[in-house]
Amino acid sequence: MLVALAVSAALPLPARAAAGAAPATPGSLQVLHWWTSAGERRALNVVVNQLARQNIQWRDVPIPGGAGMGAGKVLKSMVLAGRAPEVTQLNGVIFGEWADLGLLLELDNVAVQGNWEKQMFPTVWALLNNRGHVVAAPLGIHRINTLFYNTAIFNRLGLTPPRTWDDFDRVAQALRRAGITPLAQSAEAWQVATLFENLALAESGPAYYRRLFVEMDPAAYADARMISILKRLRRLGQATEQPLRERSWTETARSMADGEAAMFIMGDWAKGEFTAWGLAVDQQFGCAPVPGTGDYHLYSIDTLAMFADDYSHQAAQETLAQIVTSPAVQSDYNKFKGAIPVWRTADPHMDRCTRDSWRAFGKGQSYQAPSLVHRMATDETTKDVIIAEVQRFFLDRQMGEEQAQRRLVSIARALSRGRGQ
């Protein structure tokens, strides 16, 4: 696909424009993204409204589907058709690939003017840079290792949020006795893989986690710790509704909010959704780190990248980059999104959940783990293969942990060879 994209990028600009629809006016920006839930739309409207104050229209191209599974395919097809959007949501290492093709607008001037390097968390700043140039504008940092719980259920049964997996088992047993499903969960691949990456972090911390998902080290997959992770994943499957259905993350979140299930493991964008539904932290729902991960931050960073094309939209694109990184928008956007701002200075408007996230991320890289599911750790192909294999194991009760481990080791070896390791 990247070869095809390179060929497309090499076309003369007029030919590429002719391959698509009529170009938009410089005073508007077509934006492709996958923020479609109630909480995400509230956050997005903060940016849309600020952009409108600069007489720039946000032309919405929302692509439904959690974790951007569908949006990536739509983006590639639009680029190949010669009608790339002026702006796109891109998460993680993948926008380096787009930048290497010469397709992304460099935002160096905006970054210098905004003093991004000094003001942003080092991990955020490093992510934005590709071969010495800034190629994206960040919106916020999500914590994936978040356990949400229904406070009414926990209070009624006298339960406290589990800090260890032994605690989780005891809480789950009490919930089952009360006739309540312990864990809200979907059979959807990326939601299953969210459990897996959380368990990988809980098992042995960020160093081992990075060997698995950043380095794709076959020896890490062959380690006894992987068996422990897979056994725990299977036990978590027993704590969910039976039979397990494939449903959107918002439906899964709703089942916890409505009391059908008591707990939910998901990125903190779920907090933004709960608050959009009129629920409040420590009233209708609570939040805690996933058991075994209290010191760590499993992160995903939302970013916007701009396609350069003929540079006719550069002024509007740079204005958008300035808007999304301004302290006021960072505060308002992330309040609705459930995330934390990218600035090192603490936002005084953060709630308890957000403060915990900010403190954990602020400890530095040795406490941070880049999300596999959300493209922070590795490329798209590697991510998809691992996620598919984890879902296969999770849903196939006949597959043993040792068999699943052997399959993962084989995948890691094949991918490592592909990387020339």
HELIX and SHEET records of a PDB file:
HELIX    1   1 LEU A    2  ALA A   10  1                                   9    
HELIX    2   2 LEU A   13  ALA A   18  1                                   6    
HELIX    3   3 ALA A   38  ARG A   53  1                                  16    
HELIX    4   4 GLY A   66  GLY A   68  5                                   3    
HELIX    5   5 MET A   69  LEU A   80  1                                  12    
HELIX    6   6 ILE A   94  ASP A  100  1                                   7    
HELIX    7   7 ASP A  108  GLN A  113  1                                   6    
HELIX    8   8 TRP A  116  GLN A  119  1                                   4    
HELIX    9   9 PRO A  122  LEU A  128  1                                   7    
HELIX   10  10 THR A  151  LEU A  157  1                                   7    
HELIX   11  11 TRP A  165  ARG A  177  1                                  13    
HELIX   12  12 ALA A  189  PHE A  213  1                                  25    
HELIX   13  13 PRO A  218  ALA A  222  1                                   5    
HELIX   14  14 ALA A  224  GLN A  238  1                                  15    
HELIX   15  15 TRP A  249  ALA A  257  1                                   9    
HELIX   16  16 TRP A  269  ALA A  276  1                                   8    
HELIX   17  17 GLN A  314  THR A  325  1                                  12    
HELIX   18  18 PRO A  327  LYS A  337  1                                  11    
HELIX   19  19 ARG A  352  PHE A  361  1                                  10    
HELIX   20  20 GLN A  365  TYR A  367  5                                   3    
HELIX   21  21 GLU A  380  LEU A  395  1                                  16    
HELIX   22  22 GLU A  401  GLY A  418  1                                  18    
SHEET    1   A 5 GLN A  57  PRO A  62  0                                        
SHEET    2   A 5 SER A  28  HIS A  33  1                                        
SHEET    3   A 5 VAL A  87  GLN A  89  1                                        
SHEET    4   A 5 HIS A 297  MET A 306 -1                                        
SHEET    5   A 5 ALA A 137  ARG A 143 -1                                        
SHEET    1   B 5 GLN A  57  PRO A  62  0                                        
SHEET    2   B 5 SER A  28  HIS A  33  1                                        
SHEET    3   B 5 VAL A  87  GLN A  89  1                                        
SHEET    4   B 5 HIS A 297  MET A 306 -1                                        
SHEET    5   B 5 GLN A 368  PRO A 370  1                                        
SHEET    1   C 2 ASN A 129  ASN A 130  0                                        
SHEET    2   C 2 HIS A 133  VAL A 134 -1                                        
SHEET    1   D 4 THR A 181  ALA A 184  0                                        
SHEET    2   D 4 ALA A 261  MET A 266  1                                        
SHEET    3   D 4 THR A 146  ASN A 150 -1                                        
SHEET    4   D 4 PHE A 285  PRO A 289 -1                                        
END                                                                             
